[in-house]
């Protein structure tokens, strides 16, 4: 009986033990003292890195210590279980308010973030927590556990080391995400995608030297959706692979239109996700793009973010070298917001560094941001890289970048992303800055 209801590694209860207790509580009569039960779904952040760095034996030791820390927090009315892998659940038996539940979640975060000692090295491991109140609307333990897991996933998406309460807003967002994921599977087949283009501008004379292509989704009921509304879901579901192939093929067709109607060749920049780089056929698609577009390959540019180097940097490095061998340029996008290792600039073939808009936006208000921008510009110059300031929204920001040595920019000051027809018009008429109205 003990083996059937307990985890052999940590000695805590297991999933069956949790469901048994949840069902008992759900069937129990309402409490007179108006106290509530709360389920906290706990996941260790980035636990896989422990196994990779220290081995599975040390990983098991860490799980045991994590279980002991959780037990130290429990009263006689609480139970804790290990669901499996790096996830635990705590059922708090008597909490008087949501504020008390928040304080308990905060205590748990503080207790778990104390570094663990592995092979003589102090190794920090934080946790994410999904919090769910045990209410009468839940019919069984599965519903409760699903709610806690959904809140846990939200906490992890927020960067970890935090807690999130499950509520109706999260429920509806989850349903919409599932619906969106299913609809994404047919978006390419039903011709619902469209490319918009945002000019890349030489800020010295306002000439357009290139464009960045950005996918939009003409959703059948929600209208035109920007990438932030669906790209992350597309990556998780694998829909980003056919979407990326479509974007390359559509870019080839649009390049011909730009060249014929715009009267000149432009740098064409395409965004590429880590999921696309994992596709065994990706290099073949790039070769097809190069052979079909009819322009100098050096005018083609693939934009990647720092996250592509995390899992298998050596393999990605070889792939980027193969792409560079075709004549295609590589741009490092959103630099400074991801894993931010300056070693990427020396160890991998990078031609263009795009300074993230958060630095550009705040450099006029915080001296440190301006110093970071200047340092990146100087670093790029020494590495013979082109540097581009992203998210330029004001002439003041543009002038600050120019004074710091950054000649190229992109942002709403010059143009929002526009359809191909609008872009062709911009190429003919040039960039026109908005007039500043002087109040008398």
Buried (B, 14 or more C-beta within 10 A) or exposed (E): EEEEBBBEEBEBBBBEBBBBBBBEBBEEEEEEEEBBBBBBBBBBBEBEEBBEEBEEEBBBBBBBBBBEBBBEBBEEEBBBBBBEEBBBBBBBBBBEEEEBBBEBBEEBBEBBEEEBEBEEEEBEBBBBBBBBBBEEEBEEBEBBBBBBBBBBBBBBEEEBBBBBBBBEEBBEEBEEBEEBBEBBEEBBEEEBBBBBBBBBBBBEEBEBBBBBBBBBBBBEEEEEBEBEBBBBBBBEBBBBBBBBBBBBBBBBEBBEEBBEBBEEBBBBBBBBBBBBBBBEEBBEBBBBBBEBBEBEBEBBBBBBBBEBBEEBBEEBBEBBEBBBEBEBBBBBBBBBBBEEEEEBBEEBEBBBBBBBBBBBBBBBEEEEBBEBBBEBBEBBEEEEBBBBBBBBBBEEBBEBBBEBEBBBBBBBBBBEBBEBEBBBEBBEEEBEEEEEEEEE
